[in-house]
Amino acid sequence: MYAALWRALPGPWWVKLIIVLIALVGIFLLLMEVVFPKIGPMMPWTEVGVQSMAYVSAQYC
C-alpha cells in the first residue's frame, strides 16, 4: 500500500519525502483544528476534574 503511494508521487525521493511530510502535517492540523473539537463534546470523558483528597477520603470511609 505505502509502496504504491510512494511510486505514485512525482519527483525524486527527496521531493516525495517533502510531499509526504507536508501531507502528514496537513492531516494532523486538520484533525486538531476541525475534527477533534467537533467530536470532543460527544466523548464520555469530557467531564473530568481533580478532586481534593478530603473529598475522595470521605467517599470511601
Contact map, one row per residue, 1 for C-alpha under 8 A:
1111100000000000000000000000000000000000000000000000000000000
1111110000000000000000000000000000000000000000000000000000000
1111111000000000000000000000000000000000000000000000000000000
1111111100000000000000000000000000000000000000000000000000000
1111111110000000000000000000000000000000000000000000000000000
0111111110000001000000000000000000000000000000000000000000000
0011111111000000000000000000000000000000000000000000000000000
0001111111000000000000000000000000000000000000000000000000000
0000111111100001000000000000000000000000000000000000000000000
0000001111110011000000000000000000000000000000000000000000000
0000000011111111000000000000000000000000000000000000000000000
0000000001111111000000000000000000000000000000000000000000000
0000000000111111100000000000000000000000000000000000000000000
0000000000111111110000000000000000000000000000000000000000000
0000000001111111111000000000000000000000000000000000000000000
0000010011111111111100000000000000000000000000000000000000000
0000000000001111111110000000000000000000000000000000000000000
0000000000000111111111000000000000000000000000000000000000000
0000000000000011111111100000000000000000000000000000000000000
0000000000000001111111110000000000000000000000000000000000000
0000000000000000111111111000000000000000000000000000000000000
0000000000000000011111111100000000000000000000000000000000000
0000000000000000001111111110000000000000000000000000000000000
0000000000000000000111111111000000000000000000000000000000000
0000000000000000000011111111100000000000000000000000000000000
0000000000000000000001111111110000000000000000000000000000000
0000000000000000000000111111111000000000000000000000000000000
0000000000000000000000011111111100000000000000000000000000000
0000000000000000000000001111111110000000000000000000000000000
0000000000000000000000000111111111100000000000000000000000000
0000000000000000000000000011111111110000000000000000000000000
0000000000000000000000000001111111111000000000000000000000000
0000000000000000000000000000111111111000000000000000000000000
0000000000000000000000000000011111111100000000000000000000000
0000000000000000000000000000011111111110000000000000000000000
0000000000000000000000000000001111111111000000000000000000000
0000000000000000000000000000000111111111100000000000000000000
0000000000000000000000000000000001111111100000000000000000000
0000000000000000000000000000000000111111111000000000000000000
0000000000000000000000000000000000011111111001000000000000000
0000000000000000000000000000000000001111111001000000000000000
0000000000000000000000000000000000000011111100000000000000000
0000000000000000000000000000000000000011111111000000000000000
0000000000000000000000000000000000000000011111100000000000000
0000000000000000000000000000000000000000001111110000000000000
0000000000000000000000000000000000000001101111110000000000000
0000000000000000000000000000000000000000000111111000000000000
0000000000000000000000000000000000000000000011111100000000000
0000000000000000000000000000000000000000000000111110000000000
0000000000000000000000000000000000000000000000011111000000000
0000000000000000000000000000000000000000000000001111101100000
0000000000000000000000000000000000000000000000000111111100000
0000000000000000000000000000000000000000000000000011111110000
0000000000000000000000000000000000000000000000000001111111000
0000000000000000000000000000000000000000000000000011111111100
0000000000000000000000000000000000000000000000000011111111110
0000000000000000000000000000000000000000000000000000111111111
0000000000000000000000000000000000000000000000000000011111111
0000000000000000000000000000000000000000000000000000001111111
0000000000000000000000000000000000000000000000000000000111111
0000000000000000000000000000000000000000000000000000000011111
